Amino acid sequence: MAELTIDAVVFDVLGTLVDEPAGLRAGIRVLTPSPSPSPSVDDSGTERLLLLWQRHIEREQGRIVDGDRPYLPSDALDREAAEIVARAAGAEDPAAGADPDAVESLARAARRLPPWSDTVAGLARLAERFPLIGLSNASRTALLELNAHAGLRWHQALSAEDARTYKPDPAVYRLAVTVAGLPPERLLMVAAHAWDLRGAQALGLRTAYVARPVGDPPTSSDRFDLYAENLTDLADQLGVS
């Protein structure tokens, strides 16, 4: 650890600290209660709709980063995804389109995501030694609700909305560098997504991959500073008692 000297820790939120797919599944299941006695049949439909949501968000955020679409905050993209999923689930009026109540319910589900079992205690432990900065693609409004629902506590929570783009655009990571008032190499970016860590790495931040059942695992060519099983393991590796 002597070669890794950091003064603040920056955390991704969606997928890293909260279980985004679980929250979205819960919203989808409310929308599409299964008449089938077989859970596997219901889960198959839920996963298909979840994939529709995820593909839309990933594609549209990518278009915004590439400059192919004007910036929209995550709330607006979530509403687009909710409308697509509601239509695919059959929650629509042929004359009026997707049921607005169903769309609103699904959009709310994207801001009510459960934390991983180690998240709250892990953040509290790390906060005893380091300033903690949340850095999320979620909008300012969505991030406020996410933090409150999951019990996330920060010294500072930053939204990509302030950069009017999305990770992995360097402008988003620069928000954390500016707020911390530190050289990038004194910040440790923590995420369950290798693509996110690569983006931070390109700006000079140190990186820590935390394994989650969801996310984007590292490839054989990735070289991150730390690899942790969870936040407890990360705190141990950082020497936090």
N, C-alpha and C positions, 0 to 999 in steps of 0.2 A: 504493500500500500504506500510505500514511501514515494513512489513515482507519481501517485495520484493525489494531488493536493487540491481540494475543492473548498469553496466558501459558500456555496448555495446549491440547492437541489431543485431541478425543474422537472415537473411531472406531466406527462400526458394524462388525460382523464379517461376518455372513452375507450373501453377495452382494457386499459391498464389498471385503473382504480375501480371502475364500475363495469358490471357485466351487461354490456349493451344488448347483445342478442337476447338475453333472458328477459330484459324489460320489454323489448319489442315483441317477443313471442307472447308475453302476457297480454299485451294490447291486441295482438292479432287473435288470440284465443277468445277474448271477450267479444270480438267482432264476429268470429266464426265458431260458435259452440258446435261441437261435433255430435251428430245424431248417431254416429257409429260406436258400438261398444268396444271397438279395437283402438287402443291408443296409437298404434303404429299408423293407422289410416289417418287419424287426426294430425299426428306429428308430421306426416308426409305433406299434407296440405299447408300446415303452418310453416314448414321449412321452405316450401316453394314461395310463399308470400314474403317470408323474411328475405329470401334471396333477391326478390324483386326490389324490395326496399334498399338493400345494401348496394345492389348494382346501380340503382339510380343515384344514390348519394355519392358513391365513388366516381361515377362517370361525370356528374355535374360539377363536383368539386374540382375534378381534373380539368374540365373545360374552363373553369374560372381561373385556375392557376396558369393554364396555357394561354389565357387571354382570348379564348373563343366565346366567352359569355361574360356579360357584365356581372360584377359582384352582387351576390345576394347572401344575406346572413343564413345561418343554418336553420333558423325557424322556417324560412320560406322554402328551403330545399326539403325539410322534413314534411311540410304541408304538401308539397308536390308528390313526395314519395307516399304519403298517407293516402292521397287521392288515387294514385296508381294502384295501391294495394286494396283499397276499398272497392274500386271498380272490379279488380280481378277476383275479389271475394264475393262479388255479387251484391254488394251494399250500394245500390244505386237506383235511381228513378230514371226510367228510359227517357223521360222528358227533361229532367233537371240535372242529370249527371250523378256523380257520386253523392251519397247521402252526407250532408254537411256535419251531422252529429257524429257519424262514423269517422269522418276525416279528422274532426277535432279530437275525438277520443284517441285515435292512433297517434296524432301529432303530440298529444300530451304524454303518451307512453314513452316517447323518445326523450322526455325530460325527467322521467321517474324510473331511474335505473338502479338496481341494487348494487351495493358495494361488494367486492370480494371479501371473503371472511377475514383476511389479514389487513385490509386496507386501513380501517379507522385506527386500530392499535399501531400499525406500522407508521402511519403519518405522525401520530402523537410521539412515538419514540424518536423518529428522525428529527422532529421539530425541536427536540430538546437540545440538539446540537447545531442544526443548520436552518437558515431561512428557507422556507419551502414556497415555491412558486408553481401554481397550476398554469398550464399552457395548453389550451384546448381549441379545437376547431369549432366548438359550440359557440353560439352567439352569446353576448353578454347576458341577455335575459335568460336564455336556456342554461347557461353556466350557473347563474344564481340559483335556479330551481334544482339543477343537478346537485350542486353542493349541499343545499338544504335537505334534499330528500335522502341523499346517501350519507349525510353526516360528515362531509369532507371539510377539514379545517386547514386554512392556508394562512401564510403571512401576506400573500398576494395571489390573486387569481386573474389571469390574463386571457382574453379572448382573441382569436384570430380576426374577429370583426374589427379590431382596432387597426389591423394592417390591411383590411379590405381584400383579403385573399385567404388561402388555406395552406396549412402544412401539406407538402414539404417546401413551400416557397420560403426562401431565406428571410423574407421580411417578417414572418411570424416568429421565428426563433430570435430575431433581432429585438423583438419586444422584450423578451426576458433579459437579454444582455443589457439593454438600455435601463430597464427598471432596476436590475441588480447593481448597475454601476461598476461592473467587474469585467475583466478580460474574459472572452468566451471560454478559454481553457480553465477558468476557475469555476465554471458551472458544470454540473453533471445533469445531463438529460436522461430521464428514466422513462422507458416505454416498453410496451409489449409488442410493438410493431417495428420490425427492422427498417422499413421504409422511412419511418419517422426518425429513427436514430441516424440513418444515413443523412437525412436533411440537416439535422443538428450538427452532425460531424463535419459536414461541408462548410459550416460557418465557424468551426473551431471548438465547439463544445465537446466536453468529454461525455461518454455514453455508457449507459447501463441497460442491458436487456433483462426484463423480468418476464419469466415464462407465465403465460396464461392459457387456458383452454381455447381461447379465441385470440386473434391477433395475427401477426405476420412473423413467423420464426426466422431467425438469421439463416443465411446461406453459408456455404463453406468458405466463401470469399469475404464475408463480413469479419471485421476486426473491431469489436467493441471493447471498452475498458473493463467492464464487469458483466458477468452473466449470473443472474440470481434466480433461485427457484420461486421466491416470493419476497415480500417486503421485509419479513423477518430475516431472511438470508441476506438481503441487501444491507440492512442495518448492521448485521454481524460483520459483513465484509468491510463496511465503512468504519468499523470500530466503535459503533454507538452502543453504549452499555444499556 
